[in-house]
């Protein structure tokens, strides 16, 4: 299996010996050795992955990189975080997924209001199996623990990914900026309950639902 290692916090080096990885299309910045690049349609495995992305309007184009040597990946100087999966499922926004090892499967899942609130469609990307995934964030990501006694509320614009046995519900709320008259309309928040981890970034992407 390809070996992932970070070079600094904004560059992913992947060492390959005849194996392959899937990466965000256009994210290769350099390589040595012999590499072959193939653009893949859809981003999720199978017809279902392709169709749900098309219906949702979620934009995720990936490429398969195979060869011998080292390939370096990056995207707009985003911070990169490595997530080790041991049979679990990771839920991540398509725009935040950089690269996955060959032992991981990607797909889509219905998320309801959260996707619509972010303007990313009604589906989000899933990654599951055994291996590492590289996810990106706008600034250093913070990993927050959710437990039975400590639920977590997240602004959808700051959400990056989550894993574990978590339930998510959506609620409207008024944040400080909304109360001060600076909000862009009704604010939507994501409530996570259960047991797991949530990755958030110290930045907010624009959302249809308005500011929190």
C-alpha positions as CSV (number, residue, x, y, z in Angstrom):
1,X,0.0,0.0,0.0
2,X,1.2,3.5,-0.8
3,X,2.9,5.4,2.2
4,X,1.5,8.8,3.1
5,X,3.7,11.4,4.9
6,X,3.3,15.1,5.4
7,X,6.0,17.5,4.3
8,X,5.2,20.5,6.3
9,X,1.5,21.0,6.9
10,X,0.5,21.8,3.3
11,X,2.1,19.1,1.2
12,X,1.4,15.4,1.0
13,X,4.1,13.1,-0.2
14,X,3.0,9.6,-1.4
15,X,5.5,6.9,-1.9
16,X,4.4,4.2,-4.3
17,X,5.9,0.9,-5.4
18,X,3.5,-0.2,-8.2
19,X,0.3,0.6,-6.2
20,X,-2.1,3.4,-6.7
21,X,-4.0,6.1,-4.9
22,X,-7.0,8.3,-5.7
23,X,-6.5,12.1,-5.5
24,X,-8.4,15.3,-6.2
25,X,-8.0,16.0,-9.9
26,X,-5.3,18.6,-10.5
27,X,-3.7,18.3,-7.0
28,X,-0.4,16.8,-8.2
29,X,2.4,19.3,-7.9
30,X,5.4,17.1,-8.5
31,X,6.6,13.6,-8.8
32,X,9.7,11.5,-9.4
33,X,10.0,8.0,-10.9
34,X,7.3,6.6,-13.2
35,X,3.7,7.7,-12.7
36,X,0.5,7.2,-14.7
37,X,-2.5,9.5,-14.2
38,X,-6.1,8.6,-15.1
39,X,-9.1,10.8,-14.6
40,X,-12.0,9.0,-13.0
41,X,-15.7,9.9,-13.6
42,X,-17.9,10.6,-10.6
43,X,-15.6,10.3,-7.5
44,X,-17.5,7.5,-5.9
45,X,-17.4,3.8,-6.8
46,X,-20.1,2.5,-9.1
47,X,-23.1,3.9,-10.9
48,X,-24.8,4.9,-7.6
49,X,-21.9,7.2,-6.7
50,X,-21.9,8.8,-10.1
51,X,-25.7,9.3,-10.2
52,X,-26.1,10.7,-6.7
53,X,-23.3,13.2,-7.3
54,X,-25.0,14.3,-10.5
55,X,-28.4,14.6,-8.8
56,X,-26.9,16.5,-5.9
57,X,-24.8,18.8,-8.0
58,X,-21.8,18.0,-5.8
59,X,-18.6,18.6,-7.7
60,X,-15.9,16.0,-7.1
61,X,-13.5,14.9,-9.8
62,X,-10.8,12.5,-8.9
63,X,-7.8,10.9,-10.6
64,X,-6.1,7.6,-10.1
65,X,-2.3,7.8,-9.7
66,X,-0.3,4.7,-10.2
67,X,3.4,4.0,-10.4
68,X,6.8,3.7,-8.7
69,X,8.4,6.7,-7.0
70,X,7.1,9.6,-5.0
71,X,4.2,11.9,-5.9
72,X,3.5,15.2,-4.1
73,X,-0.1,16.6,-3.7
74,X,-1.4,19.9,-2.5
75,X,-4.4,22.2,-3.2
76,X,-4.3,26.0,-2.8
77,X,-1.9,25.8,0.2
78,X,-4.7,24.2,2.3
79,X,-3.7,22.5,5.6
80,X,-3.6,18.7,5.3
81,X,-4.6,16.2,8.0
82,X,-4.1,12.4,7.8
83,X,-6.9,10.2,9.1
84,X,-6.3,6.5,9.8
85,X,-9.4,4.3,9.2
86,X,-9.6,0.8,10.5
87,X,-12.9,-0.3,9.0
88,X,-14.7,2.8,10.1
89,X,-16.5,5.3,7.8
90,X,-15.4,8.9,7.4
91,X,-17.9,11.6,6.2
92,X,-16.1,14.5,4.5
93,X,-17.1,17.4,2.3
94,X,-16.0,16.6,-1.3
95,X,-14.0,19.8,-1.5
96,X,-12.0,18.8,1.6
97,X,-10.9,15.3,0.4
98,X,-7.4,15.3,-1.1
99,X,-6.2,11.7,-1.4
100,X,-7.0,8.2,-0.3
101,X,-5.1,4.9,-0.2
102,X,-6.2,2.0,-2.4
103,X,-7.7,0.1,0.6
104,X,-10.4,2.7,1.0
105,X,-13.7,3.0,-0.9
106,X,-15.4,6.3,-1.6
107,X,-19.1,6.8,-2.1
108,X,-21.9,9.2,-1.2
109,X,-24.6,9.4,1.4
110,X,-27.7,11.5,1.8
111,X,-27.3,14.4,4.4
112,X,-30.4,16.3,4.0
113,X,-30.5,20.0,5.0
114,X,-26.8,20.4,5.8
115,X,-25.7,19.9,2.2
116,X,-28.4,22.2,1.0
117,X,-27.3,24.8,3.6
118,X,-23.8,24.8,2.2
119,X,-24.8,24.9,-1.4
120,X,-23.0,21.5,-2.0
121,X,-26.0,19.5,-2.8
122,X,-27.9,17.0,-0.6
123,X,-25.1,14.4,-0.5
124,X,-21.7,14.2,1.1
125,X,-18.7,12.0,0.5
126,X,-18.0,8.8,2.5
127,X,-14.6,7.1,2.8
128,X,-14.5,3.6,4.4
129,X,-12.2,0.6,4.8
130,X,-8.7,0.2,6.0
131,X,-6.1,2.8,5.2
132,X,-5.3,6.5,5.3
133,X,-7.2,9.5,3.9
134,X,-5.8,13.0,3.5
135,X,-8.3,15.7,4.2
136,X,-7.9,19.5,3.8
137,X,-8.9,22.5,5.8
138,X,-8.7,26.2,5.5
139,X,-6.3,26.7,8.4
140,X,-5.3,24.1,11.0
141,X,-8.2,21.8,11.6
142,X,-9.3,21.2,15.2
143,X,-10.6,17.7,16.1
144,X,-13.4,17.9,18.7
145,X,-14.6,14.9,20.7
146,X,-18.4,14.3,21.0
147,X,-19.6,12.0,23.8
148,X,-23.0,11.0,25.1
149,X,-22.8,13.8,27.8
150,X,-21.2,16.4,25.6
151,X,-23.0,17.0,22.2
152,X,-21.5,19.5,19.8
153,X,-23.0,22.2,17.7
154,X,-21.0,23.3,14.6
155,X,-21.4,26.0,12.0
156,X,-21.9,24.3,8.6
157,X,-19.4,26.7,7.0
158,X,-16.7,25.5,9.4
159,X,-17.5,21.7,9.2
160,X,-14.9,19.5,7.4
161,X,-15.6,15.9,8.4
162,X,-16.7,13.5,11.1
163,X,-16.4,9.9,12.1
164,X,-17.7,7.5,14.7
165,X,-21.2,6.7,15.9
166,X,-22.7,10.2,15.5
167,X,-26.2,11.4,14.8
168,X,-26.6,14.8,13.2
169,X,-29.6,17.0,13.2
170,X,-30.1,20.5,11.9
171,X,-31.4,23.5,13.8
172,X,-31.9,27.2,13.2
173,X,-30.1,29.5,15.6
174,X,-29.2,33.1,16.1
175,X,-25.5,33.8,16.6
176,X,-23.9,37.0,17.8
177,X,-23.5,38.4,14.3
178,X,-27.2,37.6,13.5
179,X,-28.3,39.4,16.7
180,X,-26.2,42.4,15.7
181,X,-27.9,42.6,12.4
182,X,-24.9,41.3,10.4
183,X,-26.3,37.9,9.6
184,X,-27.3,36.9,6.0
185,X,-30.6,35.4,7.0
186,X,-31.8,32.4,9.1
187,X,-28.8,30.6,10.4
188,X,-28.5,26.8,10.4
189,X,-26.4,24.8,12.8
190,X,-25.4,21.1,12.9
191,X,-25.9,19.3,16.2
192,X,-23.8,16.2,16.7
193,X,-24.8,13.6,19.3
194,X,-23.3,10.2,20.2
195,X,-19.7,9.2,20.3
196,X,-17.1,10.3,17.7
197,X,-14.9,13.0,16.3
198,X,-15.7,16.1,14.3
199,X,-13.2,18.0,12.3
200,X,-13.7,21.8,12.0
201,X,-11.7,24.5,10.4
202,X,-11.0,28.0,11.7
203,X,-12.7,29.5,8.7
204,X,-16.2,29.6,7.3
205,X,-17.2,28.9,3.7
206,X,-20.2,30.8,2.4
207,X,-23.6,29.1,3.0
208,X,-27.0,29.7,1.7
209,X,-28.4,29.5,5.2
210,X,-26.6,32.7,6.3
211,X,-24.0,33.5,8.9
212,X,-23.8,32.1,12.5
